Amino acid sequence: MQSRIEGLADLARSLREMPKDVRANALRAGMRAGAVVIQEDAKRRASVDTGRMKKNIYVKRIRELVTEL
């Protein structure tokens, strides 16, 4: 299996040119959108004995792990 991403260098350049707060918000929104996709898939695949597992799959931002760009 192969993957190819085109335009990554352009994206990185555009992000570096953005003001810091705009850049952080854009990246945060993108990361959250990706996390929600994973969350939805995990909930879809979770077994449903009591429903507790599905209920406890959620997206959470952990501020301590956020790094500067």
C-alpha positions, 0 to 999 in steps of 0.5 A: 500500500502506498500513499502520496500527499501532494502540497504538504510543503505548500501547506507548511509554508502557508501555516508558517506565514499565518499569525501565531494565534490563527495558526494554532486555531487552524491546527487545533480545529484540524486535529479535532476534526481528525479525532472526531473521525476516529471517535466515531469509528471507535464507537461504531466498532465498540461492543454493546453489552451495556453501552458504557464503552460507547458512552466513554469514547470521547475526544478531549484536548489535553493542554499539557501536551500542546506544543508550540509551532 
